[in-house]
């Protein structure tokens, strides 16, 4: 039972992305500001952890010039 729980936790941990905002969204179009807000990013150098899903990947792609993926997530 405990082994299954550890496997699930490890799988969940591997399927996440750590995203950091590196540029301001002030001069960005409104839809990009909303995408940053949807990802949970509000400040420069703020990091959030999100699941590695196609929807999150699409959001990251939309604001790829404002964010970066942090290695070692």
C-alpha positions as CSV (number, residue, x, y, z in Angstrom):
1,X,0.0,0.0,0.0
2,X,2.8,2.4,0.9
3,X,4.7,1.5,-2.2
4,X,1.8,2.4,-4.4
5,X,1.4,5.7,-2.7
6,X,5.1,6.5,-3.3
7,X,4.8,5.5,-6.9
8,X,1.8,7.8,-7.4
9,X,3.6,10.7,-5.6
10,X,6.7,10.2,-7.8
11,X,4.6,10.1,-11.0
12,X,2.8,13.3,-10.0
13,X,6.0,15.0,-9.1
14,X,7.5,14.1,-12.5
15,X,4.5,15.4,-14.4
16,X,4.8,19.0,-13.2
17,X,6.4,22.2,-14.6
18,X,8.0,25.0,-12.6
19,X,7.3,28.2,-14.4
20,X,9.0,31.6,-13.7
21,X,7.9,35.0,-15.0
22,X,10.9,36.8,-16.3
23,X,9.4,39.9,-18.0
24,X,6.6,42.2,-17.1
25,X,3.2,41.8,-18.7
26,X,2.4,45.6,-18.6
27,X,2.8,46.3,-22.3
28,X,1.5,42.9,-23.3
29,X,-1.9,42.5,-25.0
30,X,-4.9,41.9,-22.7
31,X,-5.2,38.2,-23.6
32,X,-1.5,37.6,-22.7
33,X,-2.1,39.4,-19.3
34,X,-5.0,37.1,-18.7
35,X,-2.9,34.1,-19.6
36,X,-0.3,35.1,-17.1
37,X,-3.0,35.5,-14.5
38,X,-4.5,32.1,-15.4
39,X,-1.1,30.5,-14.8
40,X,-1.0,32.2,-11.4
41,X,1.8,34.6,-12.2
42,X,1.6,38.1,-10.9
43,X,5.2,39.3,-10.4
44,X,8.5,39.1,-12.1
45,X,10.6,36.2,-10.6
46,X,7.6,34.6,-9.2
47,X,7.5,30.8,-9.7
48,X,4.5,28.5,-9.8
49,X,4.2,24.7,-10.2
50,X,1.6,23.5,-12.7
51,X,0.8,20.1,-14.0
52,X,2.4,19.1,-17.4
53,X,-0.8,19.1,-19.5
54,X,-1.4,20.2,-23.1
55,X,-3.6,23.1,-21.8
56,X,-0.8,24.4,-19.6
57,X,1.8,23.9,-22.4
58,X,-0.5,26.0,-24.7
59,X,-0.6,28.8,-22.1
60,X,3.2,28.7,-21.7
61,X,3.5,28.9,-25.5
62,X,1.3,31.9,-25.7
63,X,3.5,33.9,-23.3
64,X,6.8,32.2,-24.0
65,X,8.5,35.6,-24.3
66,X,7.5,36.5,-20.7
67,X,8.1,33.2,-18.9
68,X,10.7,30.4,-18.6
69,X,10.6,26.8,-17.5
70,X,12.8,26.3,-14.5
71,X,14.9,23.1,-14.7
72,X,14.8,20.6,-11.8
73,X,11.1,21.0,-11.2
